[in-house]
């Protein structure tokens, strides 16, 4: 079974190539790496919270990526933010989180992280 770190890698490996077509590629690449680093830190910290042990590893990883993006988005151009949001929506569809229960699960995990 994949770990939370594996899921962060999978999610970011999905997002990064799609972001490379955006403006300010160099700056975006640096920011995307910072987003990934922050997401990895969050999932490491989640290992110390019992409430995360019962959640799907993929949800915790995705929530960490979303949280990390929120903290770093001020450094991105508007077009890059929109592209990142589009990627997040695509990942939600791939992970079958488009229904209300999936969104609720993701939302509560984001808040707890």
N, C-alpha and C positions, 0 to 999 in steps of 0.2 A: 504494500500500500504506500502511496506517495505521502510524503511529509508536508508540513506547512511550508517549509523552505522550498521543496520541489514545486509546490503550487505557486508560490511567489515567482519562481523562475519561469514557470509555464505561462503565467499571466503576463509578466513583463516581456517575455520573448514573443508573445502575441502582440503586445502594444508597441514595443520599440520599433519594429520595422514599419509599422503603419504611421508612426510619428515622423519618420525620416523624410517623408515627402512634404512635411510642413516647413514653414518659413523658420528662419533662425535655427537651422539644424544643429549646429555646434552647441549653442546654448541649450537647446532642448535635450540633446544627448546627455549633457552634464546634469541637467535637472532630472532627467529620467533615471540616471544612475543614483542620484541623491534620493529620489522617490523609492527606488528599490532598496537602498541601504536603510532608509527609515522604516520601510515595511518589514524588513528582516529583523530590525531591532524590536519592533512591536510584537512580532510573533515569538521572539525569544522571551520577551517579558510575559507574554500570555502563558507560557509554560508554567509560570509560578501561580497562576490563578486557576483554582479548581473548576470554576464555571466554564472554562474553555475546553476542558477535557471531554465534555459531552457533545461538543459542537463538531460539525464536520470540518476537517482540516482545510478543505478548499474554501469554506466560508470564512474561516478565520484569516486565511491568507488573502482572500479577496478584500475583506474588510480592512486589513492592514494596508493594502495598496491604495484603497480609496481614501483612508485617513491620511496616508503619506502625501497623496496628491493634494488634498485639501490644504495641507500645511505649506506646500511648495508652489501652488498655482500662481501666486502673486508674481513670481519670476518668469511666467510664461506669457507669450503673446496671446491675444484673443483667439487667433486661428488655431494655435496649438492647444489651448484649453478646450475649444470645441472639438478638435480631433480626438483629444484624450477622452472627453465625455462620450463621443461616438464609440470609441474602443470599449469603454466601460459598459455601455449599453449592449454591445456585441457580446462581451464576455458574460453579461447577465443572461442573454438569450442562450448562449452555449451551455451555461451552467443550469439552465432551466429555472432562473430566478425572476422571470418576468411576471409571474402571478403574484397576488397580494401576499400569500404566505411566504414565498421566497424573498420578496422585498422586505417583509417584516423581520424575517430571520437575519437577513443581511443588515438591516437597519439597527436592530438591537445589538448585533455583534460589533458594528462600527461604534456605537455609543459606549459599549463596555470596554472596548480597547482603549 
